[in-house]
């Protein structure tokens, strides 16, 4: 039996490898079949990008964006369901027996007024959740993500003879506020639609050159928690501090003391951050207020470290207040916004290795970089933490004009970051690369 298996399997493996090599083989100009196919699609994809960029919509307001995504996927022959978990869109394309792959994009933009001076810059304003009129911009590249998903769907459907399986396409709202993935999962995307064997996403990078892809295995993005602390005291005249319990002094002590959680309570081998982003209190120079409000962001990778951060924070804040003689009825209040919690993104190592090999075969290994994890947050991580425990992987898509990137490296001048009003991706190369990278990844997974 062993000899029979070897006699059959080895020639079959050689045939399969040669077939895949033919599919991605370069022509005399170094372009693959897929690259040439994406070339033909680029005029449509660039037009779609410019529309998304010029018509951004805030979180939970992505109605028109979702409508266009749904209509475009339907035109490609995808079975589409709209309004899933809000303005979410789910598309299913069945192509015979094989694995099920879910590819996810996000839809929402940010309350940022664009200042890139590009002729296609967004001029949109919307009312935010507090009814304030704000400028709106795709400052995190979700317009690139959406077009890359459409382009990938188009390539896979046009090349359906090259793969078998079920393709699930997910257009998710409200990523920027950490609510979209949760809402779509609660709406039943893992029960009412094919359950994926693999889940992929991409995200633009503001510190990589366009044409390159960044790969991180294991933890890639962080747990994110928003925490509010109400520091209470006894106010009074600034000239008579002895008659008060000054909450500004208490809050100042807390800001400094909280930094020792990372340095003295959590292992130095466990990355974590505790940042106080806002202090609000007081009304006048000579008045000691009754209350000060602190707003914090907590970051970590390990879920146990997250719990340790929160427990230590509550203990330390309470202890500082007690040491100042704050009575129990004025004890500080710590509120963790569980509804906004974003879990860490853990890129499954085996899936990430497969994706990396497929992208390297398409783009060339010199364009696939190993990049470190970051402390930014992405609710994509939720898709890998359900009871189904499906493997997920997100890769980074370089978006910076190559000349500007080279100049930044040589001069040390920083580049505009994600969420910056100045962020302007080199969108033709970025989209072209994103479609090739995701399509190659998909075909590799369908055929392994």
N, C-alpha and C positions, 0 to 999 in steps of 0.2 A: 504493500500500500504506500509506504513512504517513497519508494522509488518511482511509483506511478505518479504520485503527487508532484514530485520534483520534475519529472519529465514533462508534465503538463504546465506546471506553474511558472517555471523559469522562462521558457519561451514566451508565455503569455505576458509576463512582467516586462520582458524586453520589448515586446510588441507595443504594450501600453505606454511605456516611457517614450519610445520612438514616435508614437502617434501624438502624444502630448507635445513633444519637441517640435513636430511638424506644425502643430496648431499655433505655437508661439514663435516659430522660427523667424529670424530677421531677414528682410530683403537686403539688397545691396546697399541701401541707405540706412540700415539699422532699424527699420520700422517693422513692427510685427503686423500680422493680419488684423489683430484687434485695433492696433494704433491707426491703421489706415481706415478701418470702419468707423472709429470715433471721429477721425478727421471729417468724414462726410456728415456726421451728425452735429458737428460743432456750430454751424450757423443757427440751427434750431435751439440748441442748448444755450448758446450765448443770448439769444433773444429772450428765452425763458428766464435766464439769470437776471437780465436787466429789468424785466418786469417785476420779479420778486424783490430786487434791490430797491426799486423805486416805489414799491407798494408794500412796505413792511407793516406788520401788525403786532401789537403787544400780546403778551401772554393772556390766554383766555379770550382773545379777540380775533383769532386767526381764521375767521369765517371764509373770507374770499381766498386766502392762501390755500386753505384746505380744499375749497371747491375746485380750484385750478389743478391741484395735485390729483384729486379724484377724477376729474374729467380727462386729464392727460393719461393717467394709467388706464382708464377705461378705453380710450382710443387705441391703446396698445394691445387690447384684448385681455386685460386683467379683470378679474371679478372683484368689484370694489364695494366696500361698505363704508358709509360716511357717518359722522357724528358718533364715533366710538369714544367714550370717555371724554366728552366735550366735542371739540372739533377734530378729533383724531380720525385718521383714514386707515383702513386695513385693505390691502389688495392681495389676492391669492391667484397664482398662476400654476396650474398643474401640468406637468410634462412627463407623465409616466411614473414608473416605480423608481424610488430612490430616496435619498435623504430629504428632509425639510429644512430649508434655510430661511431665517428671518433677517432682513436687512432693515435697519431703522434710521430714519432721519427726524430732525426736529423742525418745527415750523415757525416759532415765535422770534420776534425781534426785541430790541432793548429800548428803554426810554433815554436815548442818546441823540442829541442833535448833530447830524453829520457835518464835519468841517474838512472833508477831504478836498474840496474844490473840484471834484470830478464833474464832468458834464452830465453824468447820470446819477449824481448824488441824490439821496432821498431828501425830499422837502416835506414829508408827511408829518403831521402832528395828530395826536390822539389824546383822549382823556385817560389818565391812569386810574388805578383803583381808588385813589383819593379825590378823583374828579379834577385833578390838575392837568392843564394842557401841557403836553411835553412833546419834544421832537422824538421821532422814532427812526431807528436805524438798525440794519442787520450788522451790528458791530461785532458779532461773534461768529459770523460766517454761516449762519443757518441757510442763507440763500444758496451758497455753494453746496451745502449738504443736500438740499432738496434736488437741485439740478443733477448732482452726481447720482442720486438714487434713480431719478427718471432716466438718465443716460444709461445706467447699469441695467435697468429693466428692459430698455430698448435693445441693448446689445444682447442680453440673454435670450430674449424672445426671438430676435433675428437669427441667433445661433443655437436654436433649441435642439438641432441635430447633434450638438456637441456635448449635451448633458441630459440627465434624467433626474427627476425629483419634483419637489414642490417648492415654489418660491413664494414667500410671504413678505410683503412690503408694508412697512409700518411708518406712517407719517404722524408724529407725536406732537401735540400742543404743549405749551407751558413748561418747557424744559428750564427756562431761566428762573422760574420761581419754584422749581422742585416738585411740581404737582402733576405733571403730565404723565409720566410713566406709571405712577401710582394709580391715576384715574383709568388709564387704559387697561392695566392689569385687573383692577376691580370691575371693569366692564366686560371681562371675560375673554381676553385675547388668547389665553392659554386653555380655554375650555370650549369656546364657540368657533375656533379656527384651528387649522392644523398645528399641533404642538411642534415647535422647532427642535431639530437636533443640534443646530448651531445658530448663534445670534451674532451679527456683525454690525458695526457702525464705523464711521470715520468722523474726524473732527479737524477742521483747519488749524494750522499752527502759525502763529505770528512771529516765530523765531526760527523758521526753516525756509529754505529757498523753494520756490515753486518747482515742481518736477520731482521732488523728493518725498519719501514716505518715512515716518518714524514709527518704530515698533518698540513696545514695552511689554515684557512678559511679567505676569504676576500683578501686584498692585500697581495701577497706573494713575488713578485719580483718588481723591480723598473722601472720607466721611466729612460731611459739613453739617454743623449745628449752629443755629442762631439762638443766642441766650440773652435775655433781658434781666438786669438786676436793679431793683428799686432799693436804694440805700436811704433809710429813714433816720432822722435825727430830731433835735429840738432846736428850732430856729430862734433868732434874736438879733440884737444890735451887734454890728461888727466891732464896736468899741468895748463890748462886754462879753468876750467869748467864753469866760468862765461860767456864764449863766446858760450856756447852750451845750448841745452835743452836735458838733459841726459835721454834717454829712459830706461836705466837700473834702474835709480832711480824711474822713473814713473812706470815701471813694478813692482818694489818692493812695492811701495805704493799700487798698485792695488791688488797684491796678498794678502796683509794684509786686505785691505778695503773690498774685496769681501767676507771675512769671516763674516762680520757684516750683510750680507744679511740674512743668516740663523739665526743669533743670535738676530737681531734687526728689521728685516722687515717681517719675516714670522713667523706665530704662532708657539710657541714651541710645540704645539700639532700635528704639521704637519712635519713628518720626511723628511729631505732633506740634501743633501751633495753637496758641491762645492769644487772640488779638482783640484789644478793646478798640472798637471803631468809632464809638461815640460816647461823649460825656455831656449830659445836659443838666443844669441846675443853677438856681440863683437868678435874680432879676436886677440887682443893683450893687454898687461897690461896697456899701456899708451895711448890707443885710445878709445875715447867715440864714440860708433857706432851711426848710423842713425836710427837703428830699432832693436826692440826686439820682438820675437814671443813667445806667451804663448799658451799652449794647455791644455784645461780643460775637465774634465768630470763632468756632472751635474746629480744628482740622486734625485728622489722623487717618491712618490706614486700617489698623487692627481694630475690629469692633470692641474688643476688651479694653483697649486703650481709650476709646471713646467713652465708655462707661466710667473708667477711672477718672478721666478729665472732669466729667460732670459731678461725680461724687466728691472729688477733692475740692472742686470749686465751691460747692454748697457748704462743705465743712469749713473751709477757710473763711468764706464771707461771714458765716455765722460767728466764727471764733473772733474775728476782728471786731465785729459789732459788740460782742460780749465784753471784750477787753476794754472797750471805751465806755462801758456802763450803759449801753443801750438797753432799755427794758424789753421784756419779752414781747409786749404788745407792739413794739416798734422794730421788731426783728426784720432784717432785710428779706426781701422776697426775690427768689430766683425762679425765673420762668423759662423753660426750655421749649422752643417751638417745635414740638414733635411733628406737627403737620407739614413743616418745611424741611424736615430732616432729609438729607441726601446721603445714601450709603456710599462707601468706597466702591470703585470699579476695579474688579479683579479679573485681569485678562487670563483666561485659562491657558496654561503654558503649552499644552499639546495643540490646541486650536491655534494659538498665536504663532507657533512654529510653522504649522501648515500654511497659514495665511502669509507669513513672511516668505516662505519658499515660493509660493505662487506669485507674489508681487515681484520678487527678485527675478523670476523667470521672465516676467513681462517687461519690467522697467530696467532690468540690469541690477546686479547686486550692489553696484556703487551708488545707486539711488535709494537704497533701503538702509536706514540708519537705526542703530539701537539707541534709544533715548531714555533718559531717566524718568521716573515717576514725578508727578507734580502734585501740589497741594490744592489745585483747583477741584471743583466738584462738578459732577455730571450725573443726572438721575438715570442714565443708561445702566448703571450698576445694579439697579433694582431688578432688571430682567434676569440677572444671574443669581438672585437670592430668593426666588420663589421656591415652593415645595418641590417643583419639578427639577430644580438645580441644573438648568441647561447651561452649557459652556458658552461664554460670551467673549468677545474680543473687540476692542476699539483701537484703530490705528490713527496716527497723526498724518495730516496732509499738508505739506509745505505750501505756503500761500504768498510768500514774499518775492517780489520781483528780484531776479537773480543779481542784477546790477546793484540794486539798493542793499541786498543782503551782503554782497561782497564789500561794498563801501562801509557798511556797519561793522563788519568783521575787522577791516583794516583801520578804521578810524576810532572804533570804540563807541561811536554814537549810537544810542539805543534806538530800536525800532518801535513804532507804535504797537502797543499790545492789543490783545483781544479786549473788547469792551471800550476801546479808545475811539473818540470821535474822528481820529485820523486814520483808523485802520482801513486800508484799501488793498485787498488782495489782487494779485496778478491773475485775474479770474480766467482768462482763456487757458493758460497752462495749468492752472490749479484744477479746473473742471476736467480737462483732458486727462490729467494724471489720475484724478479721483475715479473717473469712470473706468479707466484701464485697470487700476489697482483693485477696485471692488469687483469688477467683472471677472478678472483673473482669479481672485480669491474664491468667488462663488463657483466657478467652473471646477477649480481644484477640489473644493469640498464636495460638490455633487459627484465627482468622478473618483474620489479616493476609495 
